[in-house]
Amino acid sequence: MATSLHSIERPGKLPPPGGWAPFALGFRPFFLAAGLHALLMMALWLLVLHGSLDIGAWSPHIWHGHEMLFGFTVAVIAGFLLTAAQNWTGLRTPSGLPLAMLLLLWLAGRLGFLVPGLPVVWVALVDLAFLPVLALVLALPILKAKQLHNYPFPVMLLVLTAANALVHGEALGWTSDSASLGLHLATYVVVTMIVVMGGRVIPSFTDNKLRTRARRWKAIEWLVPLATLTALLSALMAPDSLATALLATLAAGVHAIRLAGWYTKKLWAVPLLWILHLGYAWIALGFALLALSAAGVAAAAGSALHAFTAGGIGVLTLGMMARVALGHSGRLLEPAPVMTLAFVAVNLAALIRVAWPLFFPSAYAEGMAIAGLAWMAAFGLFAAIYTPILLRPRVDGKPG
């Protein structure tokens, strides 16, 4: 047993794994797809902003938001949940051909927007199909294992489907002014997922690595879901109201206190930890900016949305993909040193995207270009470093 553990902890002493395993477990194809999609879509978005590319009938900002949420973010969610569900339940989630077909369904939804001349209705139907299929695939093992605390995840995937339908409904001319509502709803569902999963894994990862003990206060843990859901629902229904300002202020406060309870200065020596803590901090900041927006600071509205998306979602997904890919490929939880640059770059991208419109609105295009390039650097480094990890079998010879 000691020899086996020593081999796992020092994977560099093992011979390189032979062959390929791109569809051995959900994280592999979907994390790779997410990293490449984040890189490609941001490049296309910068071309759109520069006026060098026309993406067709969709409003450019709606297309950008849609692909960042229902393309990139959903791919990360798929990879994470398919992998986590197998750990939670002890039951196999799709691998091999079924997993490849699931990836192709996601990819078909992405290509539908880039191939000119396709019927808009068919593009919508293909894109809308992925999340319900993923919800079903995820629900089957969770229901079989009777894990009540994990039931909300398939439900949230169906709410994401409804949000996607609101976006497509406006594009098809079936609804009016529903696309922005759909993108905000999708963002808030993903924020809720982050709050739930972040509360499970961030303090656990920190304590396990640093031999510390996170502080948890019952009142705060009770308030976190209540404050989060009420603030986000209020923001959807009455974004400029006093109620939203007060509820978002409360949510910002409880998330900041929760994060402070997990904090230890030791985490700054471990990139795989500080990236997760900073990602959660962006969620707290998003609620603070949401409160300012609701209180009448109009310029804070876009910054609040991007604190949640470029900040919370972008930073946490990069950190989680980097960690999960190492752990589930049998490697030591020590990323390549250059990944620290990727972690810095994604936070820089979020900071510029959130702060630049507030302080330098007259130079908006320049700021967005800098933020976009920093984002591309972060996910380009991830793709370069993790592609062989995601395509090759586990270094310890285990399945997955």
C-alpha positions in Angstrom: 0.0 0.0 0.0 2.8 2.4 0.9 4.4 1.9 -2.5 1.2 2.5 -4.3 0.5 5.8 -2.5 4.1 6.9 -3.1 3.7 6.3 -6.8 0.5 8.3 -6.9 2.0 11.2 -5.0 5.1 11.2 -7.3 3.6 10.6 -10.7 6.7 11.9 -12.5 8.4 8.5 -11.6 5.8 6.6 -13.5 6.2 5.8 -17.2 4.1 8.0 -19.4 0.6 6.5 -19.9 0.1 5.0 -23.3 -2.9 5.3 -25.6 -5.8 7.8 -25.3 -8.7 8.2 -23.0 -10.6 11.3 -24.1 -14.0 9.8 -23.2 -13.1 7.9 -20.0 -15.0 10.3 -17.7 -17.0 13.4 -18.1 -14.4 15.9 -17.1 -12.1 15.0 -19.9 -13.9 16.0 -23.1 -16.0 18.8 -21.5 -13.1 20.6 -19.8 -11.1 20.4 -23.0 -14.0 21.7 -25.0 -14.6 24.5 -22.4 -11.0 25.7 -22.5 -10.9 25.8 -26.3 -14.3 27.4 -26.5 -13.3 30.1 -24.0 -10.3 30.9 -26.2 -12.1 30.8 -29.5 -15.2 32.7 -28.5 -13.3 35.5 -26.9 -11.2 35.9 -30.0 -14.4 36.1 -32.1 -15.9 38.6 -29.6 -12.9 40.9 -29.9 -13.3 40.8 -33.7 -17.0 41.6 -33.4 -16.2 44.6 -31.1 -13.6 45.7 -33.6 -16.2 45.6 -36.4 -14.3 42.9 -38.3 -16.9 40.2 -37.9 -20.7 40.0 -38.3 -22.3 37.1 -36.4 -25.7 37.4 -38.2 -29.2 38.0 -36.9 -28.4 37.8 -33.2 -27.5 41.0 -31.3 -23.7 40.8 -30.7 -24.0 41.3 -27.0 -26.7 38.7 -26.7 -24.7 36.2 -28.7 -21.6 36.9 -26.6 -23.5 36.4 -23.3 -25.3 33.3 -24.6 -22.1 31.5 -25.7 -20.2 32.4 -22.5 -23.0 31.0 -20.5 -24.6 28.2 -22.5 -21.4 27.3 -24.3 -18.4 27.7 -22.1 -20.0 27.6 -18.6 -22.4 24.8 -19.4 -19.5 22.7 -20.7 -17.6 23.2 -17.4 -20.8 22.3 -15.5 -21.3 19.2 -17.6 -17.8 18.0 -17.0 -17.9 18.7 -13.3 -21.3 17.2 -12.5 -20.8 14.1 -14.6 -17.6 13.4 -12.7 -18.9 14.4 -9.3 -22.1 12.3 -9.7 -20.0 9.2 -10.1 -18.2 10.0 -6.9 -21.4 10.9 -5.0 -23.3 7.8 -6.0 -20.7 5.2 -6.8 -22.6 4.6 -10.0 -21.1 5.0 -13.5 -21.9 8.1 -15.5 -21.6 8.1 -19.3 -18.2 7.2 -20.8 -17.1 6.1 -24.2 -19.6 6.4 -27.0 -22.5 7.8 -24.9 -20.2 10.5 -23.6 -18.9 11.3 -27.1 -22.5 11.6 -28.3 -23.3 14.0 -25.4 -20.3 16.1 -26.4 -21.4 16.1 -30.0 -24.8 17.4 -29.0 -23.1 20.3 -27.1 -20.8 21.0 -30.1 -23.7 21.0 -32.5 -25.3 23.7 -30.5 -22.2 25.8 -30.8 -21.7 25.3 -34.5 -25.2 26.2 -35.2 -24.4 29.8 -34.5 -21.3 29.9 -36.7 -22.5 28.0 -39.8 -24.4 30.5 -42.1 -27.7 29.7 -43.6 -29.0 27.1 -41.1 -32.7 27.4 -40.2 -33.0 29.4 -36.9 -35.6 27.1 -35.5 -33.3 24.0 -36.0 -30.4 25.9 -34.4 -32.6 26.6 -31.4 -33.9 23.1 -31.0 -30.4 21.5 -31.2 -29.0 24.1 -28.7 -32.0 23.6 -26.3 -31.7 19.9 -26.3 -28.4 19.6 -24.5 -29.3 20.7 -21.0 -32.4 18.5 -20.6 -30.4 15.5 -21.8 -27.7 16.3 -19.3 -30.3 16.7 -16.5 -31.7 13.3 -17.3 -28.2 11.6 -17.4 -27.3 13.3 -14.1 -30.7 12.6 -12.4 -30.7 8.8 -13.1 -27.8 7.9 -10.7 -28.8 10.5 -8.1 -32.3 9.2 -8.0 -31.1 5.6 -7.9 -28.8 6.4 -5.0 -31.6 8.4 -3.3 -29.3 11.4 -2.6 -31.8 14.0 -1.6 -29.2 16.7 -1.1 -28.1 16.4 -4.8 -31.6 16.5 -6.3 -31.4 20.3 -6.9 -28.6 20.0 -9.5 -30.8 18.3 -12.3 -33.5 20.8 -11.4 -31.2 23.8 -11.8 -30.2 22.4 -15.2 -33.8 22.5 -16.3 -34.1 26.1 -15.1 -31.1 26.8 -17.2 -33.0 25.3 -20.1 -35.9 27.7 -19.5 -33.4 30.6 -19.4 -31.9 29.4 -22.8 -35.5 29.2 -24.2 -36.0 32.9 -23.2 -33.0 33.9 -25.3 -33.9 31.8 -28.3 -37.6 33.0 -28.0 -36.5 36.6 -28.7 -34.1 35.5 -31.5 -37.0 33.7 -33.2 -39.4 36.6 -32.8 -41.7 34.6 -30.5 -41.1 36.8 -27.5 -40.1 40.4 -27.0 -37.3 41.6 -24.6 -36.8 38.1 -23.1 -33.2 37.5 -24.1 -31.7 39.8 -21.4 -34.0 38.2 -18.8 -32.8 34.7 -19.9 -29.1 35.7 -19.7 -29.6 37.2 -16.2 -31.6 34.1 -15.1 -28.8 31.8 -16.4 -26.2 33.8 -14.6 -28.1 33.7 -11.3 -28.6 29.9 -11.6 -24.9 29.4 -12.1 -24.1 31.7 -9.2 -26.4 29.6 -7.0 -24.6 26.5 -8.1 -21.3 28.1 -7.2 -22.6 29.1 -3.8 -23.8 25.5 -3.1 -20.7 23.7 -4.4 -18.3 26.4 -3.2 -19.6 25.9 0.3 -18.9 22.2 0.0 -15.5 22.1 -1.6 -13.5 25.3 -0.9 -13.2 24.9 2.9 -12.8 21.2 2.5 -9.9 21.5 0.0 -8.3 24.2 2.2 -8.5 22.2 5.4 -7.3 19.0 3.8 -4.3 20.7 2.2 -3.2 23.1 5.0 -4.4 21.0 8.0 -6.5 23.9 9.1 -10.1 24.1 10.3 -12.5 26.5 8.6 -14.8 28.5 10.8 -18.5 27.9 10.0 -21.2 29.9 11.8 -24.7 28.3 11.8 -26.4 31.6 11.4 -24.3 32.5 8.3 -24.7 29.0 6.8 -28.5 29.4 7.3 -28.5 32.9 5.8 -26.3 32.2 2.8 -28.9 30.3 0.7 -31.8 32.5 1.9 -30.0 35.8 1.2 -28.7 34.5 -2.2 -32.0 33.3 -3.5 -34.0 36.3 -2.3 -31.5 38.8 -3.7 -31.3 37.1 -7.1 -35.1 36.7 -7.4 -35.6 40.3 -6.4 -32.9 41.4 -9.0 -34.9 39.5 -11.7 -38.3 40.9 -10.8 -37.4 44.4 -9.6 -33.7 45.2 -10.4 -33.9 48.9 -9.5 -35.8 48.6 -6.3 -35.0 49.3 -2.7 -35.8 45.7 -1.8 -33.1 44.5 -4.3 -30.6 47.0 -2.9 -31.2 45.8 0.7 -31.2 42.1 -0.1 -28.1 42.3 -2.3 -26.3 44.2 0.5 -27.3 41.4 2.9 -26.1 38.7 0.4 -22.8 40.5 -0.1 -22.3 40.7 3.7 -23.0 37.0 4.4 -20.9 35.8 1.6 -18.0 38.0 2.8 -18.3 36.7 6.3 -18.5 33.1 5.0 -15.4 33.5 3.0 -13.6 35.2 5.9 -14.3 32.0 8.0 -12.5 29.9 5.4 -9.5 32.2 5.2 -6.0 31.4 6.3 -2.9 33.3 5.2 -1.3 29.9 4.4 -3.5 29.6 1.3 -1.4 32.2 -0.6 1.4 29.6 -1.0 -1.0 27.2 -2.8 -2.3 28.5 -6.2 -5.0 25.8 -6.4 -6.5 27.2 -3.2 -6.2 31.0 -3.6 -7.7 30.8 -7.1 -10.9 29.3 -5.5 -11.0 31.8 -2.7 -10.6 34.7 -5.1 -13.3 33.2 -7.3 -15.8 33.1 -4.4 -14.7 36.7 -3.4 -15.9 37.8 -6.9 -19.4 36.5 -6.0 -19.5 38.7 -2.8 -18.3 41.7 -4.9 -21.0 40.9 -7.5 -23.7 41.2 -4.8 -22.2 44.5 -3.6 -22.2 45.9 -7.1 -25.8 44.6 -7.6 -26.8 46.6 -4.5 -25.2 49.8 -5.9 -26.9 49.2 -9.2 -30.3 48.8 -7.5 -29.7 51.9 -5.4 -29.4 54.0 -8.6 -25.7 53.7 -9.6 -26.6 52.8 -13.2 -23.0 52.2 -14.3 -22.7 49.4 -11.7 -25.3 47.2 -13.4 -22.9 45.8 -16.1 -20.1 45.6 -13.6 -22.2 43.5 -11.2 -23.1 41.1 -14.0 -19.5 40.7 -15.0 -18.3 40.3 -11.4 -20.5 37.3 -11.4 -19.5 36.0 -14.8 -16.0 37.0 -15.7 -15.1 37.0 -12.0 -17.0 34.4 -10.1 -17.7 32.0 -13.0 -14.5 32.6 -15.0 -12.1 32.4 -12.0 -13.7 29.5 -10.2 -14.2 27.4 -13.4 -10.5 27.8 -14.3 -9.5 26.8 -10.8 -11.8 23.9 -10.5 -10.9 22.5 -14.0 -7.2 22.8 -13.1 -7.7 20.9 -9.8 -10.2 18.2 -11.0 -8.2 17.3 -14.0 -5.1 16.7 -11.9 -6.9 14.7 -9.2 -9.0 12.6 -11.5 -6.0 11.8 -13.8 -4.1 10.4 -10.8 -1.6 13.3 -10.6 -0.2 15.2 -7.7 -2.4 18.3 -7.0 0.4 20.6 -8.1 -0.2 22.4 -11.4 2.6 23.4 -13.7 4.1 26.7 -12.4 3.0 28.6 -15.5 -0.7 27.9 -14.4 -0.1 30.6 -11.7 0.2 33.1 -14.6 -3.1 31.8 -15.9 -4.7 32.3 -12.5 -3.4 35.8 -12.4 -4.5 36.5 -15.9 -8.1 35.4 -15.4 -8.4 37.6 -12.3 -6.8 40.5 -14.2 -9.4 40.0 -17.0 -12.2 40.1 -14.5 -10.8 43.1 -12.7 -10.5 45.1 -16.0 -13.9 44.0 -17.2 -15.6 45.1 -14.0 -13.7 48.2 -13.1 -12.8 49.8 -16.5 -16.4 50.8 -17.4 -16.8 52.4 -14.0 -13.6 54.5 -14.1 -12.8 54.8 -17.8 -16.1 54.7 -19.7 -14.7 56.9 -22.6 -12.1 54.2 -23.3 -14.5 51.3 -23.2 -13.2 49.5 -26.4 -9.6 49.6 -25.3 -10.4 48.2 -21.9 -12.5 45.4 -23.3 -9.6 44.5 -25.7 -7.2 44.3 -22.8 -9.6 42.2 -20.7 -10.3 39.9 -23.6 -6.6 39.3 -24.3 -6.0 38.5 -20.6 -8.9 36.0 -20.7 -7.5 34.4 -23.8 -4.0 34.2 -22.2 -5.5 32.4 -19.1 -7.5 29.8 -21.1 -4.9 29.5 -23.7 -2.4 28.4 -21.1 -5.0 26.0 -19.6 -5.5 24.4 -23.1 -1.8 24.1 -23.8 -1.0 22.5 -20.4 -4.0 20.4 -19.9 -4.8 19.0 -23.3 -2.4 16.0 -22.9 -3.6 15.5 -19.4 -7.2 15.3 -20.5 -6.5 13.1 -23.5 -4.2 10.6 -21.9 -5.2 7.8 -19.5 -4.7 8.2 -15.7 -1.1 7.9 -14.7 -1.9 5.4 -11.9 -3.6 2.9 -14.3 -7.1 3.3 -12.7 -10.2 3.8 -14.9 -11.5 7.3 -15.3 
